[in-house]
């Protein structure tokens, strides 16, 4: 699987959220990809997927890289 990103967005993530796309790739390579689903808005984003990644007790949705309490509770909370 090839993952590409915009370097300006990557720098913004590093500055605003303390995380990078490289971090996501590393976690995915470590087997921490919890799910990949079609983007919920398939009309606007027909070829996009949403990756849900276990990032050290938080679940992060890889699209714009934001933590999701709902998904953390569903997937990581279920493991505990």
RANOR-V195531 format. One line per field, one symbol per residue. phi: phi as a letter, one per 30 degrees, with the letter a starting at -180 (. if undefined). burial: + if it has 24 or more other C-alpha atoms within 12 Angstrom, else -. Layout:
phi = ???
burial = ???
This chain:
phi = .ccbadddddddedddbibbddddeeddddicddabbdedcdddbdccccccbdchibcccdbcibdbdddeddcdeddd
burial = ---------+--+-----+++-+++-++---+++---------------++++++--+++++++++++--++--++----
